[in-house]
Amino acid sequence: MDDARRNGGVDRGERLKVELDGVPETLLWNLYNRAAEARRDGSRLLDDPRAVELVERIDYPFERFGGAPMAQWHALRVRCLDDEVRRFIAEHPGGMVVALGEGLETQFWRVDDGRVRWLTVDLPETVAVRGALLPDEPPRRRTLACSALDPRWMDEVTASGVPPQDVLVTAQGLLMYLPEQEVKGLIAACAERFPGGGFLFDTLSRSMVARNQAGAFDVPEGGYRAPRWQWGMDVKEYRKVAAASPRIAGVRSLRLPRGRGLYAIAPVSHLLPGVRSLRMSIISVRFRAADREAAAKGSTTSGG
Ligand SMILES: C[S@@+](CC[C@H](N)C(=O)[O-])C[C@H]1O[C@@H](n2cnc3c(N)ncnc32)[C@H](O)[C@@H]1O
Protein backbone atom coordinates (compact mmCIF):
# COMPACT_ATOMS: atom_id res chain seq x y z
CA MET A 1 0.00 0.00 0.00
CA ASP A 2 1.55 3.36 -0.93
CA ASP A 3 1.72 6.30 1.46
CA ALA A 4 -1.09 8.24 -0.16
CA ARG A 5 -3.50 5.33 0.17
CA ARG A 6 -2.46 4.56 3.73
CA ASN A 7 -3.15 8.16 4.65
CA GLY A 8 -6.60 8.20 3.18
CA GLY A 9 -5.87 9.18 -0.39
CA VAL A 10 -3.96 12.32 0.57
CA ASP A 11 -0.25 12.57 1.28
CA ARG A 12 0.44 13.76 4.79
CA GLY A 13 2.59 16.57 3.42
CA GLU A 14 -0.21 17.74 1.13
CA ARG A 15 -3.38 19.19 2.66
CA LEU A 16 -6.81 18.44 1.27
CA LYS A 17 -8.76 21.51 0.22
CA VAL A 18 -12.28 21.16 1.57
CA GLU A 19 -15.01 23.30 0.05
CA LEU A 20 -18.43 22.62 1.46
CA ASP A 21 -21.35 24.90 2.17
CA GLY A 22 -24.69 24.88 3.96
CA VAL A 23 -25.22 22.17 6.57
CA PRO A 24 -22.31 19.96 5.36
CA GLU A 25 -19.86 22.79 6.10
CA THR A 26 -20.88 22.69 9.76
CA LEU A 27 -19.03 19.38 10.13
CA LEU A 28 -15.80 21.40 10.00
CA TRP A 29 -16.98 23.55 12.90
CA ASN A 30 -17.62 20.43 14.99
CA LEU A 31 -14.32 18.87 13.99
CA TYR A 32 -12.51 22.07 14.91
CA ASN A 33 -14.20 22.13 18.34
CA ARG A 34 -13.25 18.51 19.05
CA ALA A 35 -9.68 19.08 17.93
CA ALA A 36 -9.43 22.23 20.11
CA GLU A 37 -10.53 20.27 23.18
CA ALA A 38 -8.33 17.29 22.32
CA ARG A 39 -5.29 19.60 22.03
CA ARG A 40 -5.59 20.70 25.66
CA ASP A 41 -3.05 19.41 28.11
CA GLY A 42 -4.07 17.63 31.28
CA SER A 43 -7.70 18.46 31.88
CA ARG A 44 -9.13 17.74 28.43
CA LEU A 45 -12.51 16.04 28.20
CA LEU A 46 -11.75 14.29 24.96
CA ASP A 47 -8.92 12.12 23.67
CA ASP A 48 -9.15 12.44 19.93
CA PRO A 49 -5.77 12.48 18.19
CA ARG A 50 -7.46 11.72 14.87
CA ALA A 51 -9.52 14.93 15.06
CA VAL A 52 -6.31 16.92 15.68
CA GLU A 53 -4.64 15.19 12.74
CA LEU A 54 -7.62 15.83 10.45
CA VAL A 55 -7.60 19.56 11.16
CA GLU A 56 -3.91 19.60 10.27
CA ARG A 57 -4.56 17.72 7.03
CA ILE A 58 -7.41 19.95 5.86
CA ASP A 59 -6.91 23.14 3.92
CA TYR A 60 -9.78 25.32 5.20
CA PRO A 61 -9.90 28.73 6.90
CA PHE A 62 -10.86 27.37 10.34
CA GLU A 63 -10.38 30.87 11.80
CA ARG A 64 -13.80 31.68 10.25
CA PHE A 65 -15.31 29.95 13.29
CA GLY A 66 -13.89 32.66 15.52
CA GLY A 67 -11.70 30.35 17.63
CA ALA A 68 -13.47 27.56 19.46
CA PRO A 69 -15.21 29.25 22.42
CA MET A 70 -17.73 26.41 22.68
CA ALA A 71 -15.19 23.58 22.46
CA GLN A 72 -15.78 22.39 26.01
CA TRP A 73 -19.57 22.46 25.68
CA HIS A 74 -19.23 20.52 22.47
CA ALA A 75 -16.90 18.02 24.13
CA LEU A 76 -19.46 17.38 26.88
CA ARG A 77 -21.97 16.39 24.24
CA VAL A 78 -19.45 14.11 22.55
CA ARG A 79 -18.40 12.49 25.86
CA CYS A 80 -22.02 11.81 26.76
CA LEU A 81 -22.74 10.25 23.35
CA ASP A 82 -19.51 8.21 23.43
CA ASP A 83 -20.39 6.78 26.84
CA GLU A 84 -23.81 5.68 25.63
CA VAL A 85 -22.40 4.16 22.43
CA ARG A 86 -19.80 2.27 24.51
CA ARG A 87 -22.58 0.94 26.72
CA PHE A 88 -24.48 -0.27 23.68
CA ILE A 89 -21.40 -1.91 22.18
CA ALA A 90 -20.67 -3.71 25.46
CA GLU A 91 -24.25 -5.02 25.64
CA HIS A 92 -24.42 -5.97 21.94
CA PRO A 93 -21.07 -7.51 20.98
CA GLY A 94 -20.66 -7.43 17.21
CA GLY A 95 -23.65 -5.09 16.88
CA MET A 96 -23.90 -2.21 14.45
CA VAL A 97 -23.78 1.54 14.95
CA VAL A 98 -25.33 3.54 12.12
CA ALA A 99 -24.04 7.10 12.34
CA LEU A 100 -26.37 9.41 10.43
CA GLY A 101 -24.83 12.70 9.26
CA GLU A 102 -21.46 11.64 10.65
CA GLY A 103 -19.36 14.22 8.81
CA LEU A 104 -15.75 13.87 9.95
CA GLU A 105 -16.62 12.45 13.34
CA THR A 106 -13.97 10.04 14.60
CA GLN A 107 -16.18 8.38 17.19
CA PHE A 108 -15.47 4.93 15.76
CA TRP A 109 -11.82 5.18 16.89
CA ARG A 110 -12.77 6.53 20.32
CA VAL A 111 -15.15 3.67 21.11
CA ASP A 112 -14.06 0.72 18.95
CA ASP A 113 -13.96 -2.61 20.80
CA GLY A 114 -12.56 -4.50 17.83
CA ARG A 115 -15.95 -6.06 17.00
CA VAL A 116 -18.49 -3.31 16.43
CA ARG A 117 -19.69 -2.78 12.86
CA TRP A 118 -20.07 0.80 11.77
CA LEU A 119 -22.06 2.38 8.95
CA THR A 120 -21.65 6.08 8.23
CA VAL A 121 -24.56 7.64 6.33
CA ASP A 122 -24.11 11.13 4.96
CA LEU A 123 -24.76 13.29 1.91
CA PRO A 124 -22.64 12.61 -1.21
CA GLU A 125 -20.52 15.79 -0.95
CA THR A 126 -19.63 14.97 2.65
CA VAL A 127 -18.96 11.31 1.88
CA ALA A 128 -16.49 12.40 -0.82
CA VAL A 129 -14.50 14.35 1.80
CA ARG A 130 -14.72 11.60 4.38
CA GLY A 131 -13.67 9.00 1.82
CA ALA A 132 -10.51 10.99 1.04
CA LEU A 133 -9.54 11.43 4.69
CA LEU A 134 -11.01 8.41 6.48
CA PRO A 135 -11.43 5.70 3.83
CA ASP A 136 -13.63 2.71 4.58
CA GLU A 137 -12.18 -0.42 6.15
CA PRO A 138 -14.66 -3.13 5.16
CA PRO A 139 -16.23 -5.24 6.39
CA ARG A 140 -16.44 -3.53 9.80
CA ARG A 141 -16.47 0.14 8.84
CA ARG A 142 -18.35 1.33 5.79
CA THR A 143 -19.91 4.48 4.40
CA LEU A 144 -23.05 5.06 2.37
CA ALA A 145 -23.77 8.24 0.42
CA CYS A 146 -27.44 8.65 1.14
CA SER A 147 -29.73 11.02 2.98
CA ALA A 148 -30.70 10.00 6.49
CA LEU A 149 -34.27 10.37 5.25
CA ASP A 150 -33.79 7.86 2.43
CA PRO A 151 -34.79 4.30 3.47
CA ARG A 152 -31.94 2.89 1.34
CA TRP A 153 -29.61 2.89 4.33
CA MET A 154 -32.12 0.88 6.35
CA ASP A 155 -32.23 -1.73 3.57
CA GLU A 156 -28.45 -1.86 3.69
CA VAL A 157 -28.49 -2.49 7.45
CA THR A 158 -31.12 -5.23 7.08
CA ALA A 159 -29.11 -6.82 4.26
CA SER A 160 -26.02 -6.89 6.49
CA GLY A 161 -27.68 -9.59 8.58
CA VAL A 162 -27.14 -7.80 11.90
CA PRO A 163 -30.20 -8.53 14.06
CA PRO A 164 -32.39 -5.43 14.43
CA GLN A 165 -32.04 -5.43 18.22
CA ASP A 166 -28.28 -5.08 17.78
CA VAL A 167 -28.60 -1.86 15.79
CA LEU A 168 -28.04 1.55 17.34
CA VAL A 169 -28.79 4.54 15.11
CA THR A 170 -27.08 7.76 16.12
CA ALA A 171 -27.66 11.30 14.89
CA GLN A 172 -25.19 13.78 16.33
CA GLY A 173 -25.49 17.39 15.25
CA LEU A 174 -28.05 16.52 12.57
CA LEU A 175 -31.66 16.66 13.74
CA MET A 176 -31.63 20.40 14.49
CA TYR A 177 -31.27 20.97 10.74
CA LEU A 178 -34.42 19.01 9.93
CA PRO A 179 -38.07 20.04 10.29
CA GLU A 180 -39.90 18.46 13.23
CA GLN A 181 -42.10 16.26 11.03
CA GLU A 182 -39.03 14.75 9.37
CA VAL A 183 -37.39 14.11 12.74
CA LYS A 184 -40.48 12.29 14.00
CA GLY A 185 -40.83 10.37 10.73
CA LEU A 186 -37.20 9.26 10.89
CA ILE A 187 -37.49 8.01 14.47
CA ALA A 188 -40.76 6.23 13.67
CA ALA A 189 -39.23 4.56 10.61
CA CYS A 190 -36.26 3.35 12.69
CA ALA A 191 -38.62 2.00 15.37
CA GLU A 192 -40.40 0.04 12.66
CA ARG A 193 -37.26 -1.32 11.00
CA PHE A 194 -35.14 -2.04 14.07
CA PRO A 195 -37.35 -3.56 16.79
CA GLY A 196 -35.39 -3.92 20.01
CA GLY A 197 -32.75 -1.46 18.72
CA GLY A 198 -32.12 2.12 19.72
CA PHE A 199 -31.78 5.70 18.54
CA LEU A 200 -29.43 8.22 20.13
CA PHE A 201 -29.38 11.91 19.32
CA ASP A 202 -28.68 15.38 20.61
CA THR A 203 -31.10 18.27 20.44
CA LEU A 204 -30.95 21.97 21.14
CA SER A 205 -33.34 23.89 23.29
CA ARG A 206 -36.13 25.94 21.76
CA SER A 207 -34.56 29.20 22.88
CA MET A 208 -31.19 28.31 21.30
CA VAL A 209 -32.96 27.52 18.03
CA ALA A 210 -34.78 30.86 18.20
CA ARG A 211 -31.49 32.69 18.85
CA ASN A 212 -29.80 30.96 15.94
CA GLN A 213 -32.73 31.86 13.69
CA ALA A 214 -32.21 35.48 14.71
CA GLY A 215 -28.52 35.24 13.68
CA ALA A 216 -27.17 35.42 17.24
CA PHE A 217 -24.45 32.81 16.56
CA ASP A 218 -23.13 34.25 13.31
CA VAL A 219 -19.51 35.25 13.62
CA PRO A 220 -19.40 39.00 12.93
CA GLU A 221 -17.45 40.89 10.27
CA GLY A 222 -17.69 38.59 7.31
CA GLY A 223 -17.13 35.48 9.40
CA TYR A 224 -19.03 32.24 9.36
CA ARG A 225 -22.83 32.37 9.07
CA ALA A 226 -24.24 29.25 10.66
CA PRO A 227 -27.12 27.61 8.78
CA ARG A 228 -30.44 28.07 10.47
CA TRP A 229 -31.57 25.39 12.87
CA GLN A 230 -35.11 24.19 12.32
CA TRP A 231 -36.02 22.07 15.30
CA GLY A 232 -35.36 21.99 19.00
CA MET A 233 -36.82 20.63 22.19
CA ASP A 234 -36.42 21.61 25.82
CA VAL A 235 -34.92 19.06 28.20
CA LYS A 236 -38.15 18.77 30.19
CA GLU A 237 -39.99 17.70 27.02
CA TYR A 238 -37.93 14.58 26.37
CA ARG A 239 -40.77 12.15 27.11
CA LYS A 240 -42.70 13.62 24.17
CA VAL A 241 -40.32 11.78 21.83
CA ALA A 242 -42.27 8.60 22.63
CA ALA A 243 -45.23 10.05 20.71
CA ALA A 244 -43.29 9.56 17.45
CA SER A 245 -44.20 5.86 17.40
CA PRO A 246 -46.12 3.26 19.43
CA ARG A 247 -43.04 1.06 18.89
CA ILE A 248 -40.99 3.15 21.28
CA ALA A 249 -40.45 1.31 24.55
CA GLY A 250 -38.58 3.98 26.48
CA VAL A 251 -36.94 7.40 26.28
CA ARG A 252 -34.17 8.67 28.54
CA SER A 253 -32.58 12.09 28.78
CA LEU A 254 -28.91 11.44 29.59
CA ARG A 255 -27.01 13.25 32.30
CA LEU A 256 -24.17 15.38 30.94
CA PRO A 257 -20.69 14.66 32.27
CA ARG A 258 -18.89 17.13 34.52
CA GLY A 259 -16.78 19.78 32.84
CA ARG A 260 -14.15 22.28 33.99
CA GLY A 261 -14.80 25.66 35.63
CA LEU A 262 -18.35 26.88 34.99
CA TYR A 263 -19.08 23.62 33.20
CA ALA A 264 -18.73 21.70 36.47
CA ILE A 265 -22.50 22.20 36.81
CA ALA A 266 -23.23 20.31 33.57
CA PRO A 267 -24.48 17.11 35.35
CA VAL A 268 -27.14 19.09 37.20
CA SER A 269 -27.78 21.70 34.52
CA HIS A 270 -31.20 20.17 33.76
CA LEU A 271 -32.28 21.15 37.29
CA LEU A 272 -31.21 24.78 37.16
CA PRO A 273 -33.81 27.28 35.98
CA GLY A 274 -32.18 29.72 33.57
CA VAL A 275 -29.48 27.27 32.51
CA ARG A 276 -32.04 24.57 31.71
CA SER A 277 -33.58 26.54 28.86
CA LEU A 278 -30.18 26.96 27.16
CA ARG A 279 -29.03 23.42 27.61
CA MET A 280 -28.73 20.80 24.90
CA SER A 281 -30.27 17.40 25.56
CA ILE A 282 -28.89 13.99 24.74
CA ILE A 283 -31.75 11.57 24.23
CA SER A 284 -31.62 7.80 24.11
CA VAL A 285 -34.64 6.02 22.63
CA ARG A 286 -35.23 2.28 22.95
CA PHE A 287 -37.49 0.50 20.49
CA ARG A 288 -39.96 -2.18 21.46
CA ALA A 289 -38.65 -5.68 20.79
CA ALA A 290 -40.24 -7.68 17.97
CA ASP A 291 -41.59 -10.53 20.08
CA ARG A 292 -43.36 -8.20 22.52
CA GLU A 293 -44.74 -6.31 19.58
CA ALA A 294 -46.08 -9.51 17.99
CA ALA A 295 -47.60 -10.48 21.33
CA ALA A 296 -49.21 -7.05 21.61
CA LYS A 297 -50.58 -7.44 18.08
CA GLY A 298 -51.94 -10.88 18.93
CA SER A 299 -53.74 -9.62 22.02
CA THR A 300 -55.15 -6.66 20.08
CA THR A 301 -56.42 -9.02 17.40
CA SER A 302 -57.97 -11.47 19.81
CA GLY A 303 -59.48 -8.62 21.82
CA GLY A 304 -60.96 -7.11 18.66
C1 LIG B 1 -23.21 19.58 12.14
S1 LIG B 1 -22.58 18.38 11.02
C2 LIG B 1 -22.39 17.04 12.17
C3 LIG B 1 -21.29 16.12 11.78
C4 LIG B 1 -20.95 15.09 12.85
N1 LIG B 1 -22.09 14.29 13.22
C5 LIG B 1 -20.38 15.76 14.06
O1 LIG B 1 -21.05 15.82 15.10
O2 LIG B 1 -19.26 16.26 13.95
C6 LIG B 1 -24.04 17.91 10.12
C7 LIG B 1 -23.82 16.69 9.22
O3 LIG B 1 -25.07 16.27 8.72
C8 LIG B 1 -24.92 15.94 7.36
N2 LIG B 1 -26.26 16.02 6.76
C9 LIG B 1 -27.03 17.10 6.54
N3 LIG B 1 -28.23 16.74 6.04
C10 LIG B 1 -28.21 15.39 5.98
C11 LIG B 1 -29.15 14.41 5.54
N4 LIG B 1 -30.36 14.74 5.09
N5 LIG B 1 -28.79 13.11 5.62
C12 LIG B 1 -27.57 12.74 6.08
N6 LIG B 1 -26.65 13.62 6.49
C13 LIG B 1 -26.97 14.93 6.43
C14 LIG B 1 -23.91 16.93 6.84
O4 LIG B 1 -23.33 16.51 5.64
C15 LIG B 1 -22.93 16.95 8.02
O5 LIG B 1 -22.00 15.91 7.91
The ligand as an SDF file (V2000), in Angstrom:
LIG
                    3D

 27 29  0  0  0  0  0  0  0  0999 V2000
  -23.2120   19.5760   12.1370 C   0  0  0  0  0  0  0  0  0  0  0  0
  -22.5820   18.3790   11.0150 S   0  0  0  0  0  0  0  0  0  0  0  0
  -22.3890   17.0380   12.1720 C   0  0  0  0  0  0  0  0  0  0  0  0
  -21.2870   16.1210   11.7820 C   0  0  0  0  0  0  0  0  0  0  0  0
  -20.9470   15.0860   12.8480 C   0  0  0  0  0  0  0  0  0  0  0  0
  -22.0920   14.2900   13.2240 N   0  0  0  0  0  0  0  0  0  0  0  0
  -20.3760   15.7640   14.0570 C   0  0  0  0  0  0  0  0  0  0  0  0
  -21.0500   15.8210   15.0980 O   0  0  0  0  0  0  0  0  0  0  0  0
  -19.2600   16.2550   13.9460 O   0  0  0  0  0  0  0  0  0  0  0  0
  -24.0440   17.9140   10.1150 C   0  0  0  0  0  0  0  0  0  0  0  0
  -23.8170   16.6950    9.2250 C   0  0  0  0  0  0  0  0  0  0  0  0
  -25.0700   16.2700    8.7170 O   0  0  0  0  0  0  0  0  0  0  0  0
  -24.9200   15.9390    7.3560 C   0  0  0  0  0  0  0  0  0  0  0  0
  -26.2560   16.0160    6.7630 N   0  0  0  0  0  0  0  0  0  0  0  0
  -27.0310   17.0960    6.5400 C   0  0  0  0  0  0  0  0  0  0  0  0
  -28.2260   16.7390    6.0370 N   0  0  0  0  0  0  0  0  0  0  0  0
  -28.2140   15.3860    5.9760 C   0  0  0  0  0  0  0  0  0  0  0  0
  -29.1520   14.4090    5.5410 C   0  0  0  0  0  0  0  0  0  0  0  0
  -30.3590   14.7420    5.0920 N   0  0  0  0  0  0  0  0  0  0  0  0
  -28.7920   13.1130    5.6170 N   0  0  0  0  0  0  0  0  0  0  0  0
  -27.5710   12.7360    6.0790 C   0  0  0  0  0  0  0  0  0  0  0  0
  -26.6470   13.6200    6.4920 N   0  0  0  0  0  0  0  0  0  0  0  0
  -26.9660   14.9260    6.4300 C   0  0  0  0  0  0  0  0  0  0  0  0
  -23.9050   16.9260    6.8370 C   0  0  0  0  0  0  0  0  0  0  0  0
  -23.3280   16.5080    5.6380 O   0  0  0  0  0  0  0  0  0  0  0  0
  -22.9280   16.9470    8.0230 C   0  0  0  0  0  0  0  0  0  0  0  0
  -22.0010   15.9070    7.9110 O   0  0  0  0  0  0  0  0  0  0  0  0
  1  2  1  0
  2  3  1  0
  2 10  1  0
  3  4  1  0
  4  5  1  0
  5  6  1  0
  5  7  1  0
  7  8  2  0
  7  9  1  0
 10 11  1  0
 11 12  1  0
 11 26  1  0
 12 13  1  0
 13 14  1  0
 13 24  1  0
 14 15  1  0
 14 23  1  0
 15 16  2  0
 16 17  1  0
 17 18  1  0
 17 23  2  0
 18 19  1  0
 18 20  2  0
 20 21  1  0
 21 22  2  0
 22 23  1  0
 24 25  1  0
 24 26  1  0
 26 27  1  0
M  CHG  2   2   1   9  -1
M  END
$$$$
